[in-house]
Amino acid sequence: MRKIGAALGLLSIAGSYTYAQQWENVGGVQTVSAGGSSFNNLVVDNAGNYYLSYYDVTVSKGSVQKFNGNFWSYIGGSAGITTSYATYSSLSLDPAGNTIYYTNMGSGLEVRQFNGTTWTSLPSVTTATTNYQASAVSPSNVLFTYGSYGSGTVKRYVNGAWEQVGNAGFSEGAEFAEMVIGSNNIVYTSNVSNGLRVYQNSVTASAIDNWALVGGSIVDAASSGESYSSDIAIDANNNVYVAYVSTTAAGKKLNVKKFDGTSWTQVGNANFSNGKVQHVALAVTASGTPYVAASRWEDDNFLKNTVYKLDAAGQDWVTFGSDFISDGEAKYNDLAVDNTNNFLILAYTDGSTKVKRISLANISQTCSNTDPGNNAGDTGCVTFTYQGQPVTYSTVRGSDGKVWMQQNLGSSQVAISMGDTASFGDLFQWGRWDDGHQLRTSATTTATSPNSPDGLAGTHSYVIGSPSWWGTNIVTDKWTASNAAAVTTTVGADPCKAAGSGWRLPSQAEWAALVSAEGIANPGGAYSSHLKLPAGGYRSSSDGGFTFAGQRGYFWSSETSSTGGKYLYIGSTLANASSGAPRGQGASVRCIKDGNAVLGTSDVKLNPIVGVYPNPTNGILYIKADAAIESVSVINVVGERIKAEFSNNQIDMQSLPGGVYIIELKLKNGQSISKKIIKN
């Protein structure tokens, strides 16, 4: 599979310049395959379309689907493109994204090509039985395959026929075969046989041009029985990376190495997974940032999968998004980078094929934790720890004068539509902390004993059934504790307080004031408000099912009701802040900050009015202020100060690329004001 990254661009989304990193279902669906599946392959084209192949149990054939940014559909119009079983397979794409190739175990090594309209069968590479296989397309659009037949053989498809590339049998087999082709026209293969081996040859090599072991030696001594999968990837500078499982003596843990042009070097800490792993997948960005997935193979977490990234220092591997991504056993992991939209995508089988993604945009962005200005719609940002990971959320001044988060807890971005799945975030049960239960992928369980916040220690699942979660409905109960250690029988921990001083859940009255000030009367109006409230739906307290996602909004308040807890309900024709629901229902959490009301009329003289317009702008930005301006700074979405001419209360942004910018105005009275601007 070809995993070559292009340069990561910045993802500019209206209303947001910061992102939190959480996994989301691609296309808003929990499963992509119609039923059971295996042997997942994932590739992404330069337009940001995702291509997924898998062995489809429902038809006993190989199927290929495409995600076009909105929904999944079968390539060719229907499931099952092979004649029979396809339990070993590969998927590859030409550099322009015009032609898709699918190889599978069938009558030898079968190859199919999709030209945008129909699938056609190419001549079989070999009629010999071929289990392990890989494919990749060269920069000149030539298809290459690598298979386990002949103890490891590579061929290319030229003028309607298959030509052998280099000597056959060079890799001593091809267990867990993988292949990539660099922009330098070098073909790299990897396999596990008497150690992890990576070989190279030219795309123009003849049958007598022997394959060479990269670095002159094996990468590691792990055997196929120990490793049970490995992967290879390449960055834009043709640096080669491999991920694999260490030897039994080293604990069968996860490792990543890189070829530095001379030898294989360790990337980050060695043997970094928390236990034995299988089903390894690797993807690398154009700039050389590696991400690796693996499924844990022991204890009570049998085969749940995790994705890892390097820490800021580039020394230690840390989990990315959450400790475990799958609900149950995860097999046949595959990773890819969406360069167009800045996502890392993970495909895996957990009963059926599931595809999730996580934002890579602005991971390194810094935030000054500056509150929004005094005008409704002004934005700021806040950085805190959520699900064990540092996240940065956009904040906003509402029309009620208060400072709110502009994102739901657990979301990866500010909503760009009412039904934007990336903005839905997590669904909390009333009175519970950030313990993992709120994830839309969390498992379900029965009520704890005691059935109150002090009985939750070690529980990370979503409570369903009868008795329901904290079902006593005592109206004096509270959701105000500062952290999980401070909970009692009657007081739950407020997850908003993790964001820092002043942050908390809103009250019923604050929701009512916000609804009135913003004129919210339906989900469309909620999205159009300054808070960009999406219709995230709710999760059932009886069976854990999801309802009205993309249609209605449910947002908890900190107050109780006779039925459990109060929440803001945003239905098709109304917005009601006094609604009540069982505490076991899962609803969105949106946080508010204390002490940030807009200053009253009597304070206006001490707080100058500053306007920046037009917004969006085509290049010339005008500033209107009733106080003298000392200096102006233009800051892009990664925190860099950009040079822009400022004179006569005008900022010339005509030479800047389109996107989101922050304008920082320093007034001569010492006050600083920030405005978010969109440059067309």
VEXPAVEX-321614 format. One line per field, with one value per residue (C-alpha): residue in one letter; x negated, y, z negated; chain; residue number from 1. Coordinates in steps of 0.5 Angstrom, whole numbers. Layout:
BEGIN
res (a	...)
east (X	...)
north (Y	...)
up (Z	...)
chain (A	...)
n (NUM	...)
***
This chain:
BEGIN
res (m	r	k	i	g	a	a	l	g	l	l	s	i	a	g	s	y	t	y	a	q	q	w	e	n	v	g	g	v	q	t	v	s	a	g	g	s	s	f	n	n	l	v	v	d	n	a	g	n	y	y	l	s	y	y	d	v	t	v	s	k	g	s	v	q	k	f	n	g	n	f	w	s	y	i	g	g	s	a	g	i	t	t	s	y	a	t	y	s	s	l	s	l	d	p	a	g	n	t	i	y	y	t	n	m	g	s	g	l	e	v	r	q	f	n	g	t	t	w	t	s	l	p	s	v	t	t	a	t	t	n	y	q	a	s	a	v	s	p	s	n	v	l	f	t	y	g	s	y	g	s	g	t	v	k	r	y	v	n	g	a	w	e	q	v	g	n	a	g	f	s	e	g	a	e	f	a	e	m	v	i	g	s	n	n	i	v	y	t	s	n	v	s	n	g	l	r	v	y	q	n	s	v	t	a	s	a	i	d	n	w	a	l	v	g	g	s	i	v	d	a	a	s	s	g	e	s	y	s	s	d	i	a	i	d	a	n	n	n	v	y	v	a	y	v	s	t	t	a	a	g	k	k	l	n	v	k	k	f	d	g	t	s	w	t	q	v	g	n	a	n	f	s	n	g	k	v	q	h	v	a	l	a	v	t	a	s	g	t	p	y	v	a	a	s	r	w	e	d	d	n	f	l	k	n	t	v	y	k	l	d	a	a	g	q	d	w	v	t	f	g	s	d	f	i	s	d	g	e	a	k	y	n	d	l	a	v	d	n	t	n	n	f	l	i	l	a	y	t	d	g	s	t	k	v	k	r	i	s	l	a	n	i	s	q	t	c	s	n	t	d	p	g	n	n	a	g	d	t	g	c	v	t	f	t	y	q	g	q	p	v	t	y	s	t	v	r	g	s	d	g	k	v	w	m	q	q	n	l	g	s	s	q	v	a	i	s	m	g	d	t	a	s	f	g	d	l	f	q	w	g	r	w	d	d	g	h	q	l	r	t	s	a	t	t	t	a	t	s	p	n	s	p	d	g	l	a	g	t	h	s	y	v	i	g	s	p	s	w	w	g	t	n	i	v	t	d	k	w	t	a	s	n	a	a	a	v	t	t	t	v	g	a	d	p	c	k	a	a	g	s	g	w	r	l	p	s	q	a	e	w	a	a	l	v	s	a	e	g	i	a	n	p	g	g	a	y	s	s	h	l	k	l	p	a	g	g	y	r	s	s	s	d	g	g	f	t	f	a	g	q	r	g	y	f	w	s	s	e	t	s	s	t	g	g	k	y	l	y	i	g	s	t	l	a	n	a	s	s	g	a	p	r	g	q	g	a	s	v	r	c	i	k	d	g	n	a	v	l	g	t	s	d	v	k	l	n	p	i	v	g	v	y	p	n	p	t	n	g	i	l	y	i	k	a	d	a	a	i	e	s	v	s	v	i	n	v	v	g	e	r	i	k	a	e	f	s	n	n	q	i	d	m	q	s	l	p	g	g	v	y	i	i	e	l	k	l	k	n	g	q	s	i	s	k	k	i	i	k	n)
east (0	-3	-3	-7	-5	-4	-5	0	4	8	15	19	26	31	32	25	18	17	18	18	16	21	23	30	33	32	38	42	43	41	40	38	38	45	43	37	30	23	16	18	14	14	11	13	12	10	17	19	23	22	22	23	22	24	26	34	37	44	42	36	32	27	31	29	32	30	32	33	33	40	42	39	41	39	34	37	44	45	41	37	32	28	31	29	26	21	18	11	11	8	11	7	8	4	1	6	12	15	14	15	12	14	11	13	12	16	14	6	5	11	11	17	17	22	22	28	33	32	28	24	19	12	8	6	-1	-1	3	-1	2	1	3	-1	-1	-2	-2	-4	-4	-10	-11	-10	-4	-6	-3	-8	-6	-10	-7	-9	-10	-17	-19	-18	-17	-16	-13	-10	-5	-7	-4	1	-4	-7	-15	-19	-23	-30	-31	-26	-26	-30	-26	-26	-19	-14	-10	-6	-9	-8	-11	-12	-15	-19	-19	-26	-23	-26	-21	-22	-19	-18	-17	-18	-22	-28	-28	-24	-27	-27	-29	-30	-31	-30	-23	-27	-30	-30	-30	-38	-38	-38	-35	-39	-38	-37	-42	-46	-42	-36	-32	-30	-31	-23	-20	-14	-11	-13	-11	-5	-5	-9	-8	-13	-12	-15	-15	-16	-24	-24	-26	-23	-20	-18	-13	-14	-13	-19	-22	-19	-25	-24	-16	-13	-12	-11	-17	-19	-25	-28	-33	-37	-41	-46	-43	-37	-36	-30	-25	-23	-23	-24	-18	-14	-7	-4	-4	-4	-1	1	4	-1	0	-4	-3	-8	-6	-10	-15	-16	-12	-10	-4	-3	3	3	8	6	6	6	10	17	16	15	14	17	13	9	6	-1	-5	-11	-11	-13	-20	-20	-23	-17	-11	-4	3	7	14	15	12	17	20	24	30	28	23	19	16	13	11	9	7	7	6	11	7	12	16	11	14	10	15	16	19	20	25	29	34	35	30	30	27	25	21	17	15	8	9	6	3	-3	1	0	6	5	11	14	21	26	27	33	37	42	38	31	27	21	18	17	12	13	13	18	18	11	9	8	13	15	22	24	28	33	37	45	50	52	45	42	36	37	33	35	34	38	33	30	31	25	28	33	39	39	46	52	50	43	41	34	37	42	37	38	45	44	49	51	47	41	34	29	28	29	36	38	34	39	35	36	38	44	45	50	51	45	46	47	51	48	41	38	39	36	28	25	32	31	37	44	49	55	62	65	64	61	55	56	64	66	67	66	67	61	56	50	46	41	35	28	25	26	23	28	34	39	46	49	44	42	35	36	32	32	28	22	21	19	21	28	30	36	43	48	55	62	62	56	58	65	62	57	63	67	61	59	66	65	72	69	63	62	62	57	52	53	52	45	44	45	49	49	55	51	57	57	56	61	61	64	60	54	57	56	62	63	56	56	63	64	59	59	54	54	54	52	59	63	70	76	74	66	63	64	62	63	67	67	72	75	79	77	71	73	68	72	73	71	69	66	59	57	59	52	53	48	44	42	38	39	34	35	34	34	41	40	39	45	46	43	36	36	31	26	27	27	31	27	30	26	29	31	31	30	25	22	16	17	19	22	21	26	24	26	19	12	9	1	0	3	1	4	3	4	7	1	-1	-6	-6	-5	-8	-2	-2	2	4	9	13	13	9	7	8	8	2	4	7	14	16	17	13	13	12	9	10	6	9	5	9	5	11	11	16	17	21	22	22	23	19	22)
north (0	7	11	18	24	31	37	38	44	48	47	53	53	58	60	56	57	52	44	39	32	26	21	21	16	18	19	19	12	7	1	2	-5	-9	-14	-18	-16	-17	-15	-8	-3	4	10	17	21	28	31	28	22	16	9	3	-5	-11	-18	-18	-23	-22	-23	-28	-23	-17	-10	-3	3	11	16	23	28	26	19	12	8	2	3	0	1	-5	-10	-16	-14	-21	-28	-31	-31	-25	-26	-23	-17	-10	-3	2	9	12	19	23	19	17	9	5	-2	-8	-15	-21	-28	-32	-36	-34	-27	-23	-16	-11	-4	2	7	12	8	0	-5	-9	-15	-15	-21	-25	-24	-31	-37	-40	-39	-32	-31	-25	-19	-12	-7	1	5	9	16	15	11	4	-1	-6	-12	-16	-23	-29	-34	-36	-34	-27	-24	-17	-15	-9	-8	-5	-6	-11	-16	-17	-16	-19	-14	-16	-23	-28	-31	-25	-24	-31	-31	-25	-26	-19	-16	-9	-4	3	7	14	20	18	12	7	1	-1	-8	-10	-17	-21	-28	-29	-22	-16	-15	-8	-9	-4	-3	1	2	0	-6	-12	-19	-19	-13	-16	-13	-10	-11	-3	-1	-8	-12	-14	-9	-13	-21	-21	-27	-28	-32	-27	-20	-22	-16	-10	-4	1	8	14	21	27	27	19	17	10	8	1	-1	-8	-12	-14	-21	-25	-23	-16	-17	-17	-10	-4	-1	4	5	10	9	15	14	9	5	4	8	8	13	15	10	2	-3	3	-1	-3	-10	-15	-12	-15	-12	-6	0	6	12	18	25	29	32	26	25	18	15	8	3	-3	-8	-10	-18	-19	-19	-16	-11	-17	-14	-7	-2	4	10	13	19	22	27	34	33	27	22	18	15	17	15	19	21	16	9	5	7	0	-2	-9	-14	-10	-13	-11	-4	0	8	13	21	26	31	35	36	34	28	21	16	9	3	-3	-9	-10	-15	-10	-5	1	8	13	20	25	32	33	41	45	40	44	51	55	58	64	63	70	71	74	81	85	84	79	74	76	69	67	60	56	50	44	37	32	25	25	29	37	40	47	50	56	61	66	72	70	75	74	78	71	67	60	55	55	47	41	37	32	35	36	43	48	46	48	46	44	36	37	30	33	38	33	31	27	25	25	22	27	28	24	26	25	18	15	13	19	17	15	9	7	0	-1	-3	-4	1	1	0	5	8	15	19	16	9	10	9	5	5	8	5	8	6	3	-1	-1	1	7	11	15	14	17	24	28	35	37	33	37	37	42	38	40	33	26	26	31	27	25	21	27	31	29	32	38	36	43	45	41	47	52	57	60	54	50	47	53	53	53	60	62	57	61	68	65	62	69	73	69	68	61	57	51	47	52	58	54	53	60	63	65	59	55	49	43	38	32	28	24	17	12	11	4	1	6	7	14	18	25	26	31	33	36	38	36	40	39	44	43	43	37	36	31	26	27	33	39	40	45	42	44	41	43	48	50	51	50	51	47	40	35	28	22	22	16	20	22	29	34	39	46	50	57	61	66	73	75	79	85	91	95	102	106	102	104	110	105	100	103	100	97	95	91	91	88	81	77	81	81	84	91	91	98	99	104	105	111	110	111	105	104	97	92	85	80	72	66	60	57	63	66	74	76	82	87	94	98	106	110	105	100	93	91	84	83	79	74	67	66	63	65	70	74	81	84	91	94	101	107	106	99	95	89	87	81	80	74	75	71	73	71)
up (0	2	-4	-2	-5	-2	-5	-11	-10	-15	-16	-16	-19	-20	-27	-29	-29	-35	-35	-40	-38	-39	-35	-31	-26	-19	-15	-22	-22	-27	-22	-14	-12	-12	-16	-19	-15	-15	-11	-11	-7	-7	-2	-1	5	6	6	-1	2	-2	1	-4	-2	-6	-6	-6	-10	-7	0	-1	3	3	3	4	2	2	-2	1	-5	-6	-6	-4	2	6	12	18	15	11	6	8	14	13	16	9	3	2	-5	-3	1	2	5	8	12	17	16	19	16	22	22	16	16	12	11	8	6	12	18	16	15	18	20	21	24	23	28	25	28	28	25	30	29	31	32	26	23	22	22	16	9	6	-1	-3	2	3	8	10	16	18	20	27	26	26	22	18	14	8	6	2	8	11	4	5	12	15	21	25	30	37	44	42	39	32	32	26	22	19	17	15	8	5	-1	-4	-4	-4	-11	-12	-6	-5	0	2	7	6	11	12	16	11	9	2	-1	-8	-11	-17	-15	-20	-22	-20	-13	-8	-1	4	12	18	21	28	25	29	27	26	22	15	9	4	-4	-6	-11	-10	-15	-18	-22	-28	-30	-31	-27	-24	-29	-34	-30	-27	-23	-21	-17	-12	-11	-7	-8	-3	-3	-2	-9	-10	-17	-20	-25	-28	-34	-38	-40	-45	-50	-49	-51	-44	-45	-39	-36	-30	-27	-21	-16	-16	-10	-13	-19	-22	-28	-34	-33	-40	-46	-45	-47	-48	-48	-55	-54	-48	-41	-34	-28	-27	-22	-21	-17	-16	-15	-9	-14	-18	-24	-25	-28	-29	-31	-35	-38	-45	-46	-53	-60	-60	-54	-49	-42	-44	-39	-41	-36	-39	-37	-39	-45	-44	-45	-40	-45	-48	-45	-48	-46	-41	-42	-48	-51	-47	-40	-39	-44	-43	-39	-34	-28	-21	-23	-18	-18	-13	-13	-10	-7	-4	-11	-16	-19	-21	-19	-22	-19	-23	-24	-31	-29	-22	-19	-23	-20	-25	-24	-29	-27	-26	-25	-30	-34	-36	-36	-43	-46	-50	-54	-53	-54	-48	-48	-50	-43	-42	-37	-40	-41	-45	-47	-53	-53	-58	-59	-57	-56	-58	-52	-52	-48	-46	-45	-42	-47	-45	-48	-47	-46	-54	-55	-58	-56	-53	-50	-43	-42	-46	-51	-47	-40	-35	-32	-32	-28	-21	-20	-25	-23	-23	-27	-28	-33	-37	-42	-48	-51	-59	-64	-69	-75	-72	-71	-65	-66	-59	-60	-55	-49	-44	-43	-50	-53	-57	-64	-70	-76	-81	-88	-91	-85	-86	-84	-90	-87	-80	-82	-76	-72	-65	-62	-60	-65	-62	-65	-71	-76	-72	-74	-80	-80	-87	-83	-90	-88	-93	-89	-86	-80	-82	-85	-83	-81	-82	-88	-91	-90	-95	-95	-93	-89	-82	-79	-74	-68	-66	-72	-68	-64	-69	-74	-73	-68	-70	-68	-66	-70	-68	-68	-64	-59	-59	-58	-53	-49	-49	-48	-41	-39	-39	-37	-33	-31	-25	-30	-35	-30	-27	-34	-37	-41	-34	-38	-34	-34	-37	-39	-46	-48	-51	-59	-58	-52	-50	-43	-40	-38	-34	-32	-27	-28	-36	-41	-48	-53	-61	-66	-73	-76	-78	-76	-79	-73	-74	-71	-67	-60	-54	-49	-42	-38	-31	-33	-40	-45	-52	-58	-63	-60	-65	-63	-67	-70	-66	-59	-55	-53	-51	-55	-54	-59	-61	-65	-71	-72	-65	-64	-59	-62	-64	-60	-66	-65	-57	-58	-61	-56	-49	-43	-38	-31	-26	-19	-14	-16	-12	-8	-1	-4	-7	-14	-17	-25	-28	-35	-40	-44	-41	-38	-40	-35	-31	-30	-25	-28	-24	-26	-28	-33	-28	-27	-20	-17	-15	-14	-18	-17	-17	-22	-16	-16	-9	-8	-1	0	-6	-4	-5	-12	-19	-23	-30	-30	-36	-38	-43	-46	-49	-55	-56	-54	-49	-45	-40	-34	-29	-22	-16	-10	-3)
chain (A	A	A	A	A	A	A	A	A	A	A	A	A	A	A	A	A	A	A	A	A	A	A	A	A	A	A	A	A	A	A	A	A	A	A	A	A	A	A	A	A	A	A	A	A	A	A	A	A	A	A	A	A	A	A	A	A	A	A	A	A	A	A	A	A	A	A	A	A	A	A	A	A	A	A	A	A	A	A	A	A	A	A	A	A	A	A	A	A	A	A	A	A	A	A	A	A	A	A	A	A	A	A	A	A	A	A	A	A	A	A	A	A	A	A	A	A	A	A	A	A	A	A	A	A	A	A	A	A	A	A	A	A	A	A	A	A	A	A	A	A	A	A	A	A	A	A	A	A	A	A	A	A	A	A	A	A	A	A	A	A	A	A	A	A	A	A	A	A	A	A	A	A	A	A	A	A	A	A	A	A	A	A	A	A	A	A	A	A	A	A	A	A	A	A	A	A	A	A	A	A	A	A	A	A	A	A	A	A	A	A	A	A	A	A	A	A	A	A	A	A	A	A	A	A	A	A	A	A	A	A	A	A	A	A	A	A	A	A	A	A	A	A	A	A	A	A	A	A	A	A	A	A	A	A	A	A	A	A	A	A	A	A	A	A	A	A	A	A	A	A	A	A	A	A	A	A	A	A	A	A	A	A	A	A	A	A	A	A	A	A	A	A	A	A	A	A	A	A	A	A	A	A	A	A	A	A	A	A	A	A	A	A	A	A	A	A	A	A	A	A	A	A	A	A	A	A	A	A	A	A	A	A	A	A	A	A	A	A	A	A	A	A	A	A	A	A	A	A	A	A	A	A	A	A	A	A	A	A	A	A	A	A	A	A	A	A	A	A	A	A	A	A	A	A	A	A	A	A	A	A	A	A	A	A	A	A	A	A	A	A	A	A	A	A	A	A	A	A	A	A	A	A	A	A	A	A	A	A	A	A	A	A	A	A	A	A	A	A	A	A	A	A	A	A	A	A	A	A	A	A	A	A	A	A	A	A	A	A	A	A	A	A	A	A	A	A	A	A	A	A	A	A	A	A	A	A	A	A	A	A	A	A	A	A	A	A	A	A	A	A	A	A	A	A	A	A	A	A	A	A	A	A	A	A	A	A	A	A	A	A	A	A	A	A	A	A	A	A	A	A	A	A	A	A	A	A	A	A	A	A	A	A	A	A	A	A	A	A	A	A	A	A	A	A	A	A	A	A	A	A	A	A	A	A	A	A	A	A	A	A	A	A	A	A	A	A	A	A	A	A	A	A	A	A	A	A	A	A	A	A	A	A	A	A	A	A	A	A	A	A	A	A	A	A	A	A	A	A	A	A	A	A	A	A	A	A	A	A	A	A	A	A	A	A	A	A	A	A	A	A	A	A	A	A	A	A	A	A	A	A	A	A	A	A	A	A	A	A	A	A	A	A	A	A	A	A	A	A	A	A	A	A	A	A	A	A	A	A	A	A	A	A	A	A	A	A	A	A	A	A	A	A	A	A	A	A	A	A	A	A	A	A	A	A	A	A	A	A	A	A	A	A	A	A	A	A	A	A	A)
n (1	2	3	4	5	6	7	8	9	10	11	12	13	14	15	16	17	18	19	20	21	22	23	24	25	26	27	28	29	30	31	32	33	34	35	36	37	38	39	40	41	42	43	44	45	46	47	48	49	50	51	52	53	54	55	56	57	58	59	60	61	62	63	64	65	66	67	68	69	70	71	72	73	74	75	76	77	78	79	80	81	82	83	84	85	86	87	88	89	90	91	92	93	94	95	96	97	98	99	100	101	102	103	104	105	106	107	108	109	110	111	112	113	114	115	116	117	118	119	120	121	122	123	124	125	126	127	128	129	130	131	132	133	134	135	136	137	138	139	140	141	142	143	144	145	146	147	148	149	150	151	152	153	154	155	156	157	158	159	160	161	162	163	164	165	166	167	168	169	170	171	172	173	174	175	176	177	178	179	180	181	182	183	184	185	186	187	188	189	190	191	192	193	194	195	196	197	198	199	200	201	202	203	204	205	206	207	208	209	210	211	212	213	214	215	216	217	218	219	220	221	222	223	224	225	226	227	228	229	230	231	232	233	234	235	236	237	238	239	240	241	242	243	244	245	246	247	248	249	250	251	252	253	254	255	256	257	258	259	260	261	262	263	264	265	266	267	268	269	270	271	272	273	274	275	276	277	278	279	280	281	282	283	284	285	286	287	288	289	290	291	292	293	294	295	296	297	298	299	300	301	302	303	304	305	306	307	308	309	310	311	312	313	314	315	316	317	318	319	320	321	322	323	324	325	326	327	328	329	330	331	332	333	334	335	336	337	338	339	340	341	342	343	344	345	346	347	348	349	350	351	352	353	354	355	356	357	358	359	360	361	362	363	364	365	366	367	368	369	370	371	372	373	374	375	376	377	378	379	380	381	382	383	384	385	386	387	388	389	390	391	392	393	394	395	396	397	398	399	400	401	402	403	404	405	406	407	408	409	410	411	412	413	414	415	416	417	418	419	420	421	422	423	424	425	426	427	428	429	430	431	432	433	434	435	436	437	438	439	440	441	442	443	444	445	446	447	448	449	450	451	452	453	454	455	456	457	458	459	460	461	462	463	464	465	466	467	468	469	470	471	472	473	474	475	476	477	478	479	480	481	482	483	484	485	486	487	488	489	490	491	492	493	494	495	496	497	498	499	500	501	502	503	504	505	506	507	508	509	510	511	512	513	514	515	516	517	518	519	520	521	522	523	524	525	526	527	528	529	530	531	532	533	534	535	536	537	538	539	540	541	542	543	544	545	546	547	548	549	550	551	552	553	554	555	556	557	558	559	560	561	562	563	564	565	566	567	568	569	570	571	572	573	574	575	576	577	578	579	580	581	582	583	584	585	586	587	588	589	590	591	592	593	594	595	596	597	598	599	600	601	602	603	604	605	606	607	608	609	610	611	612	613	614	615	616	617	618	619	620	621	622	623	624	625	626	627	628	629	630	631	632	633	634	635	636	637	638	639	640	641	642	643	644	645	646	647	648	649	650	651	652	653	654	655	656	657	658	659	660	661	662	663	664	665	666	667	668	669	670	671	672	673	674	675	676	677	678	679	680)
***
